[in-house]
Amino acid sequence: MNENDLIQGVAEALEQLGVGLTARAELQPTAAKRHVDAILAIARGKARHEFVIETKPAIGPATLGAALAQLDHAEHATRLPGLLVTERITPPMAERLRELKRGFVDLAGNCYLETPDFLVYVVGRKPEAQMTVSRGGQAFTPAGLKVLFALICEPELANATQRTIAANAGVALGTVPTVLADLRQTGRLLKAGRNQRLNSDKRLLDEWAMGYAQQLRPKLLVATHHAPQFETWKEWPVEPYRLRWGGEPAAHLLEGYLQPGVLTLYGDKMPLAFMAKQQLRPVGLLGTHQALEVRKPFWGKPLEYQGRADTVAPALVYADLLATGEARCLETAGRVYDELLARLFPAG
């Protein structure tokens, strides 16, 4: 099943609910799909409303933030209300989206549609058959996401040798040609004469954040520690130990708003001297109150964020915040984007 099949499938599912809805999908030309997946016109009686839709194979807690960020981008580009379209929405996720007042519809007809003329909320329906939406390409494999992250952090790498790109991305040299070819084919890497550049916009950033949440982030968690000195985290000497703050503490340091509920440190290893000084105690991977998450860096050693030496790159902070799915973190992700990323990745 491709994206267009998914879109047509949910349109049919809405019409089969028996509540008087009709739905017509207006699939966008290829050039426009950089901004929106499609427009879905939904009518009931004489009332007709258009929605800009964002398709996703699946939506879970870790990918909700990135999906909503992409939907925000589509809404901004079209000035239309947004609608998430996916294969299946679980009842807990349906309730979460309804609480957030974000529209959705899946192949079984589960949906939340709220307009001035009608309100439809259906949950608990099961699809007749499981189908998989193909999406992504080589740029959204784990190795491809590492290459794309290197280009996001250092755009000048687009004109570097493939060996240099591989070193900065922390991937095998043989990975780079196929990833760059995929980026060019999908319009994410633009070629002008002998030079090329990343087609940097907010949609690209959000696509990377979605792929990161699905493919990379779950594999990076090394350990979770109880941190009895949690409240003093800003005083911890992380730089001498080659550690960098990510997620919520990095967001606080970069834009000064969010008070962390969970601490995140990126580092190849947690030095024993550092653990002893902060009285850290491993508690496994289940999490705890006053938790410190240790995550393994996934980029190559030559890649250095030219900013604060104690935080990871803003694009990774943004993605980490989105991956929590928590409202306060999603709001702060928007602040990080506005203050640090919007100039480099405009909404368009």
Buried (B, 14 or more C-beta within 10 A) or exposed (E): BEBEEBBBBBBEBBBEBEBEBEBBBEBBEEEBBBBBBBBBBBBBEEEEBBBBBBBBBBBBBBBBBBBBBBBBBBBBBBEBBBBBBBBBBBEEBBBBBBEEEBBBBBBBBBBBBBBEEBEBEBBEBEBEEEBEBEBBBBBBBBBBBBBBBBBBBBEEBBEBEBEBBBBBBBBEEEBBEBBBBBBBEBEBBBEEEEEBBBBBBBBBBBBBBBBBBBBBBEEBBBBBBBBEBBEEBEEBEBEEBEBBBBBBBBBBBBBEEBEBBBBBBBBEEBBEEBBEEBEBEBBEEEEBEBBBBBBEBBBBEEBEBEEBEBBBBBBBBBBBBBBBBBEBBBEBBBBBBEBBBBEBBEBE
